[in-house]
Amino acid sequence: MVRVEVVDVTPQGWGFLASYLVDTGEGLIVVDTGPASSVDKLVNHLRETGRDPSDVRLIVLTHIHLDHAGGAGRLARLCGNARVLVHPRGARHLEDPSRLWEATRSVLGVVADYYGKPEPVPRDLIAVPRDGEVFRVGREEVQLVYTPGHASHHMSVFLRRSGVLFSGDAAGIRVELDGRVVEMPTTPPPFKPTAYLESLERMAGIQASSIVVGHYGSVPEDPGSYLRRHRDEYARWVETAREALSEGVTSVEKVAEYVADRIPSARRAADHPNPIVSRMFYLASIWGLVEALSQGED
């Protein structure tokens, strides 16, 4: 029977960066590696549970942001012959991550160093799936579904026999830290509002039995109900940000406060004591909304 394990790959601290290990009984699947600075956490988990990187058959990346895929190069080398599945828009950045690294450092500053510099993935290990393509590991069937919006290079991962849907960052985050639950859209720049909605509709159409978000773990709610609720909450965020801009509120920080004053989920994110949540996740999402709406993106 297939087993899905959550491996905490938060470099320091806990509970907001995850890698997922799917044990099919006939080989392992890794869904997102986490950042480069945390590969040892994942490898140690494997060895402490009586397994080895050589047991990994597939490394599947929902997208190439460093908190999800920064460890792909090093892990791929440790695993030997595991194929690394990535959206076609992300493949060249795995083979040569130098531009991705510099862009991330320019935007995130010291947070990029916290994630660590990614190593290249060997070209012969990279595989680019078609939208909807299925790969088999043992008896499990892994289907890749393009779900842009959060990022143009985003895919969601569906285990067809087990019914588990890994949504990456395409259906928001749900983290429990310091006794607080934060749920919010993940809409960093460059953001496409309509593509985000379309991705939610695609995931809802899959009719999964459970949904696992990139940050963090399995959602304790029926996937259809969660996706509908998230869609409605996302629409509130978009309309509230649009309202702020129409009233002449234009800076990201002021729009963030405007939205937080009107939406409880935004206030919980804005006031969270962990700066990864309050600044990186929340402010980056507002930044993406402001940029997209200001430029008339759909």
N, C-alpha and C positions, 0 to 999 in steps of 0.2 A: 504494500500500500504506500502511495506517495506521501511523504511528510514534508511540510514547509516549516523551516526554522528561521526565526528572526535573529540576526547577528548584529549586535550593537557595534557600529564602526565609528562612533563619535570619537575623534582623536583624543580629546580631554573632556571629561564630563560624561554625560550619558543621555540617551533617550531621544536624540533627534536626527541622527544619521544612521540608516539601516542598510544592511545587505541581506538578501534573502537566499537561503540555501534550500534547494528542492532535492530531496533524496528520493530517487525513483526506485531504489533497490537494485538498479542496473546501471548506475552512473549518477553523477551529481550535476545539477544545474545551478549556476550562480546568477541571480537577477540583481544587477547593480553591485559593483565592487566596493562602493564607498570611496573616500579620498585616498590618495597615494600614501598619506601619513598613517593610514589605518590598516594597510594590507596585513600587517603582522597579527592584528586582532582576528581577522578572518582565518588566516592560516593556523593560528593557535587554536581557534575553535575547532577546526577540522581535525587537527592532531589530538586534541584533548578528548574528542569523541570517537577516536579510533579510525579516523579516515585520513586521507592525504590529498594534497593538491592534484596529484596524478589521477584521482578518481573523478575529477571534474571533466565533463564532456562538452558543456556549453557555458559560455559567459555571455549573458544577455544584458545589454545596456539600454535602459529606457531612454536615456539621452546622455549627452556628453558633458554636461556641467560637472565640475570637478568633485562636487560632493557625492555624485552618483557614479562617475566613471574614471576619476583620477587614478585609481589603483589598477586599471585594466592592463596596462603594459607590464607592470611587475607581476601581477597575478598570472597573466597569460604565460609568461616565461616560466614561472614556477609550476604551472599546470602541464606544460609540455605541448600536447597536441589539441587542447581544447579550442574549439572555434569561438570567435568573439563576434557576436551579432550586433550590428549597429545600423541605424538609419543611414540611407545613402548620403544625406547632408552632413553626417558626422564622420564618415569613414576616413577622409583625408586628415582630419584632426587627430584621429587615433594614430595614424601612421607617422605623422609629424605634429606633435602637440605644441610646438613652439609658439605659434600665433595665438592659440587658445590660452596658453599660459600667460603670455604678455597681456592679452586683453583682460584676462581675469585679474591679474595683478593691478592693472590700471583702474579697474572698477572697484575691486574689493580690498585692495591694499593688504594689510596684515592678515586678513582672513584667508587670502590666497596662500600665504605661508603656513597658516594653520592647516590647510588642506594638503599642502605639499605639492612639489613639482611633479607632474606626470611623466612617466617614461613612455617611449613609443611602443606601440603594439606591432609585432612583426607582421609585415604585409601578408604573408601566406596564411596567417591565422584569422584575418579579418574576413567576415562574410556579411554581405549586404542583402537582407531578405526583401522580397517584394511585399507590398501591403497585403496582408492576409495569408502569407506563406506559413506553412506548417513544418516544423522540425520535430523529429522523434528522438527521445532518449528513453530506452527501455520501452515501457508501455505508455509512457506519457507523450502527449502531443502538444507541442508548444507553438501557439499561433501568435504571430506578430501583427499588430494592428496600428497603423499610423494614426497618431493623435496629436497633431500640432496645436498651437495656441500658446501653451506655456513656452514651447520652443519649437522651431520649425523642424528640428531633428529628433522629435519625441515619438517613441513607440510605446504602446501598452502591451503587456504580455499576458496571454490567456492560456491557462492549462486546461485543455479541452476535456480531458478525462476526469480531472479533479474538480473543475468548475471554479478555480481560483483565478481572479483577475488582478494583476499587478498594474496599478494605474500610474506608477511613477509620480510625477508632479502634475499630471493632466487633470486630476480631480481634487486639487487642493491638498492641504496638509491637515493632519489631526495629531497633535502632540500633547502628551501629558507630562508636564515638567513642574516641579516644585508645587505639586498639589493642584495645578491648574490645567484645564483642558483648553487648548486653542485650536479652533477650526477656522480656516480662511482660504480664499483663493490664492493661487500662486501665479502672479501675472507680471513677471519682470520684463524689462525691455530686452529686445524688440518684441512687442506683444501684439497679437492679432485677436481682437475681441470675438469676431464671428467664428474664427477657427477654434477658439476655446469652447464655445457653445456646441459647435459641430462635433468636437471630440467627445464631449459629455454625452451627446446623443448616440454616437457610435458605441460608446461603452455601455450605455443603457440597453442598446439593442443586443448586446452579447448575452444578456440574461445569466450572468455569473451567479454562483451560489455564495461566494464571498469576495470581498474586495480588500486589497492590501495597498495602502498608500505609501509613497516613498518616505514620508515623514509623518507617522511612524507606526508601522504594524497594521494588523488586521482591524478593520472598522467593525465595531460591535453593533451592526445594524444591517438590515437587508440591503444589498447593493442598489436595487432599484430605488428604494426609499432614500438612501444616502445621496445618490446621484441627483434625484429630483430636488432634494433639500439644498444640496450644494449649488445646483443651477439657480435656484431662486435667490440664494444668498449672494451668489456672484452677480446676478442682475441688480441687486440692491447696491452693491459696491460700485458697479459701473454707473448707475444712475445718480448715485450720491456724489461720486467724483465729477460727473458731468455737470451736476448742479453747482458744485463748488466753482468750477471753471466759468460757468455762466455768470456767477456772481463776482467775478474778478479775482478769485483766489487762485493763484497760479503756481506758487512755489510748492515743491513736493512736500516739504515739511508742513506747510499750512494746510494743504489738501489732506494730508494724513491726519492732522488734528481735526479738520472739518468732518471727515468720514468717521473718525473714532467718536466724535461727539454725538453722532446720529445712529451708529450701528454697534450694538453690544459686542459682537464678535470682533469687530475692528478695535474696540476699546480694550478688550482682553489681550489682543495681540500687541497693541501699542504700549500698554502698561506692563507687559511681562518683564520680570526682572532679568531674564536671560537676554543679552543683547543680540544673540543670533536670531531669536524670535522677533524681538521688538524693532531691531534696526535692519538686519539683513533680510529676513522674510517679509516683515510688514512694510518697511519703507521701500524695499525693492519692488514690491507688488504695487504700491501706490505710484511709484516712479513709472512703472510700465503703463499703468492706466492713464496717468497724466500725459505721457508722451504719445500714446496711441490716440487718445481723444483729442489732444491738441492738434495732431496731424490729420485728423479725420479718418483714421484707420477704421476698417470694418472687419 
